[in-house]
Amino acid sequence: MNRDSRALQALRATLLVTASVAASSGAAGADTPPFTPVAVTDGVYVIYGPLGLPDEHNRGFRNNVVLVDTADGAVVFDPGGSAWAGERVAAEVNAAMGKPVVAVFDSHAHGDHWLGNEGIRRVYPDVEIYAHPAMKARVEGADGARWLEQIERLTNGTADGRTVVAPTRTVVDGDEVVIGDTTFRIHHPGRAHTDNDIMIEVVERHVVFTGDVVRNGLLGLMEADSSFAGNVAAIDRLLAMDVAHYIPGHGPIGGRRALVAYRTYLDTLLGTVRKLYDAGLADYEMKPAVSDAVSSFRSWEGFAVRLGAHVSRAYLEVEAEQF
């Protein structure tokens, strides 16, 4: 049995014990999501978050958390959407790997990906947290407090968040951060899912974490700093990379097919809105036709909730193209 098999086996055993203790104490409840790591390749694991909205049962945990085993310690991408999730990730990785968490990377400023920083810092107060400069600025500004309040409210306080923990270091497109024997290459595609996305390539392992530039089985936020066209271009950039494994921000790994599927959704929606805009329709008149155009995605979590907002956001993007 190699090192990674032993580490994974130990991590699974630790998680089972922790889940049992949490359930018996009533702190997390028996229906909290399992923290089960899945091996992606040598020394890289993903803990899949559930696809539902934050609530008192998932305690704010709903994103994919990536763990990378390096010679200097564990590196975590997107440590979860709550302090509770981040603290659990930190403690369990330390127990299973026998190594500390030495660095965290936050993919973007939506709180379901970075609020776990607080939990990591409770276990490792000096850990460095890397993110794009615009993400750091947003978290240090009004967005950080807004996300903390929102997740605490949605989870009835079970997220256990007490303070905003912002990134400590910034990285931009093309930067490389070397930790132990592992190189983390940063890809910032410009305005895509947000204007502050970073996609993190684990160079020696031929892995890239896409953050929410790619989702699989879940539709989510596209806000004022989002761009449908930019997101499509970012996925094209991913498809051109020489990597073996893509890990999305939400949902299962699906290889290049998962990237192509989400690209198809974004491109089809934007193209349909553009055509209907040219025909003189208002955004509120477009939803039925757009829904038909992207009907193959109706089984995705969030389709009914998010489609209208996506149409409105794409409409504004198309309108801006006229000026």
Secondary structure, DSSP 8 states (H G I E B T S, - for coil): --HHHHHHHHHHHHHHHHHHHHHHHTSS-TTS----EEEEETTEEEE---SS---TTTTT--S-EEEEEETTEEEEES--SSHHHHHHHHHHHHHHHSS-EEEEE---S-HHHHTTHHHHHHH-TT-EEEE-HHHHHHHHTHHHHHHHHHHHHHTTTTT---S----SEE--TT-EEEETTEEEEEE--SSSSSSS--EEEEGGGTEEEEEEEEESSB-----TT--HHHHHHHHHHHHTS--SEEEEEES---HHHHHHHHHHHHHHHHHHHHHHHHTT--HHHHHHHHHHHTGGGTTSBTHHHHHHHHHHHHHHHHHHHT-
